[in-house]
């Protein structure tokens, strides 16, 4: 079954700790994306990568970091510099058909 | 810059009612247009898409027509069901190397 997996579904961390969210896809897509979703708001782009070993900042990259060492993996690290990290994080990938395929999301709570 | 504006929710309807969720866009060139749906606690799923003017996207009884003259892509369904309750996002992208720009989403509640 092809798709995008994100783990874990729920994540709890103490303030001041870095945390890494996993995103894996077996769709053979070149491009991958990370979004943040807050209650009642749309999706805001954090980082995206169009090819292995390359990535670009999105609209709200401050306090986050990513890597793209493999085509199928695009982990997101939420650093202690992110002032308000509690949110729902969505990973997506896309191919030449323009549409994006989303994972089930990770809900991060930082206390 | 490019943007998507969709009607604010929540929208509450009775089962079997007619649904319209308005979406308008601002973009240069000829963007592709999408509707995504998000069920509670899940990621987004592509509902339908249209890639050129006058195209009609359809899926699961939902339809939307790409209207370049009015820069709109309104979502419609003739008879909604309780299972249609979700958040609906209108979105656009210009080409495969560009980002997708999402609207803020419209929450839909269907009452039995």
Interface residues (C-beta under 8 A of the other chain):
Chain A: X4 X6 X31 X33 X41 X42 X43 X45 X48 X50 X58 X90 X92 X94 X95 X96 X97 X98 X99 X100 X101 X102 X103 X104 X105
Chain B: X32 X34 X36 X41 X42 X43 X44 X45 X46 X49 X51 X89 X93 X95 X96 X97 X99 X100 X102 X103 X104 X105
